[in-house]
Amino acid sequence: MRYVTTLALAGLVPAILAAPAVAEDVSFQLINQSGLTVVEMYAAPTGAGSWGNDILGANVLPSGETGTVTVAEGQTNCEQALLFIFEDGRTQEAMTDVCGSASFTIN
């Protein structure tokens, strides 16, 4: 696994959109104070029912590190459910307003 401090959600963004309004991605600082390495992270609009793709991809976020994460189309759905999967297989879920927060800390 590769350790990095900048993380991004890989998403498909068409070069040309038919609709006049474009949903904007939202980035924020993810601070890992959990004592464990985060190996996967998912975000989904509250009540979506599915998680989508792993935001970290091939990257991980070790405890004590901070990285930038991006939620695709976050401004369309500011209230996001977050799922973190740690190196030992444990999981943690949280809710946050990605539009109103510059950072999120995992404890």
C-alpha positions in Angstrom: 0.0 0.0 0.0 1.2 3.5 -0.7 1.1 6.2 2.1 0.1 9.7 1.0 -1.1 12.9 2.5 -3.2 14.0 -0.4 -6.1 11.8 -1.3 -8.8 12.3 -4.0 -12.0 10.6 -5.1 -11.6 9.3 -8.6 -14.7 10.1 -10.5 -15.9 10.5 -14.0 -16.6 14.1 -15.0 -17.7 14.6 -18.6 -15.9 17.3 -20.5 -19.2 18.5 -22.0 -22.4 18.4 -20.0 -25.9 18.8 -21.5 -27.3 20.3 -18.3 -26.5 24.0 -17.6 -25.8 23.5 -13.9 -22.8 21.4 -12.9 -22.6 19.8 -9.4 -19.4 20.7 -7.7 -17.1 18.4 -5.8 -16.2 19.3 -2.2 -12.8 18.8 -0.6 -11.9 18.7 3.1 -9.1 17.7 5.4 -9.4 14.2 6.9 -7.5 14.0 10.2 -6.8 10.5 11.4 -6.5 10.3 15.2 -7.9 6.8 15.5 -4.7 5.0 16.4 -5.1 2.8 13.2 -4.5 3.2 9.5 -7.6 3.9 7.4 -7.4 1.6 4.4 -10.8 2.4 2.8 -13.2 5.4 3.0 -16.6 5.7 1.5 -19.0 8.7 1.3 -22.7 8.7 0.3 -25.5 11.2 0.6 -27.5 10.6 3.8 -30.1 7.9 3.1 -28.6 6.8 -0.3 -28.5 3.1 0.7 -25.2 2.3 -1.0 -21.6 3.5 -0.6 -20.2 3.7 -4.1 -16.4 3.6 -4.7 -13.6 3.7 -2.1 -12.4 7.3 -2.0 -8.8 6.4 -1.0 -8.3 3.9 -3.8 -4.8 2.4 -3.6 -3.8 5.0 -0.9 -4.1 4.7 2.9 -4.2 7.3 5.7 -2.0 6.3 8.7 -2.9 7.4 12.2 -1.6 10.9 13.0 -1.7 12.0 9.4 -3.9 14.4 7.5 -5.0 14.1 3.9 -7.3 16.0 1.5 -10.3 14.0 0.4 -12.8 15.0 -2.3 -16.5 14.0 -2.3 -17.9 14.0 -5.9 -20.9 16.3 -6.3 -20.7 17.1 -2.6 -22.4 20.5 -3.0 -25.5 18.8 -4.4 -25.7 16.6 -1.2 -23.9 18.4 1.7 -25.1 15.9 4.3 -22.9 12.8 3.8 -22.6 9.5 5.6 -19.0 8.4 5.9 -17.7 4.9 6.3 -14.1 4.2 7.4 -12.4 0.8 7.3 -9.3 0.3 9.3 -6.3 -1.9 8.9 -7.6 -4.5 11.4 -11.0 -4.8 9.6 -12.9 -2.6 12.1 -15.3 0.0 10.7 -16.6 3.3 11.9 -19.5 5.3 10.5 -20.1 9.0 10.8 -22.2 11.8 9.4 -21.0 15.3 8.4 -21.9 18.4 6.5 -19.1 18.4 3.8 -20.1 21.9 2.6 -19.9 23.5 6.1 -16.7 21.8 7.4 -13.1 22.4 6.4 -12.0 19.2 8.2 -13.2 16.0 9.8 -11.4 14.1 12.5 -11.6 10.3 13.0 -11.1 9.4 16.6 
